């Protein structure tokens, strides 16, 4: 698969966890959940690309403006 993008589900290789990405910025990804965290994009492998419905959900419930 391709580079991780907002809304994708990725596997974080160091932890083995799967994450839903709320934001991707530069060399970093920001998964949903608590505590707020970030990881290197290079450490993540896309396991499922986001579809339009997932992006619309994020736009409504986790707008990018709220994270800055």
C-alpha positions in Angstrom: 0.0 0.0 0.0 1.0 3.7 -0.1 2.1 6.4 2.2 -0.1 6.8 5.3 -2.8 9.4 5.0 -5.5 10.8 7.3 -8.2 8.2 8.0 -6.0 5.2 7.1 -5.6 2.3 9.5 -1.9 1.5 10.0 0.2 -1.0 11.9 2.8 0.6 14.0 5.8 -1.8 13.6 7.6 -1.1 16.9 4.4 -1.8 19.1 2.5 -4.0 16.7 -0.6 -1.9 17.4 -3.1 -0.9 14.7 -4.1 2.8 14.7 -6.6 5.0 13.0 -4.8 8.1 11.8 -6.3 11.4 12.7 -3.6 13.5 11.2 -0.4 13.1 9.1 2.0 15.9 9.1 5.6 15.9 7.7 7.4 12.8 9.1 4.8 12.1 11.8 1.4 10.5 12.2 -1.1 11.2 15.0 -3.3 8.3 15.9 -6.7 8.7 17.6 -7.1 7.8 21.2 -5.6 8.7 24.6 -3.1 9.7 25.5 -2.4 12.1 22.6 0.6 10.8 20.8 2.6 10.8 17.6 4.9 8.4 15.9 7.3 8.4 12.9 5.5 7.8 9.6 8.3 5.5 8.6 7.4 3.2 11.4 3.9 2.6 10.1 2.5 0.3 7.4 -0.9 1.0 5.9 -3.3 -2.0 6.4 -6.5 -0.3 5.3 -6.9 2.9 3.2 -9.6 5.3 4.3 -12.7 5.6 2.2 -14.8 8.8 1.7 -17.2 7.8 4.6 -14.3 7.5 7.0 -12.9 10.9 5.9 -16.3 12.5 6.3 -16.6 11.0 9.8 -13.2 12.5 10.8 -14.1 15.9 9.3 -17.2 16.0 11.5 -15.8 14.5 14.7 -12.0 15.3 14.6 -11.5 18.3 12.4 -7.9 19.1 11.6 -8.3 22.7 13.0 -9.1 21.3 16.5 -5.7 19.6 16.7 -3.6 22.7 16.1 
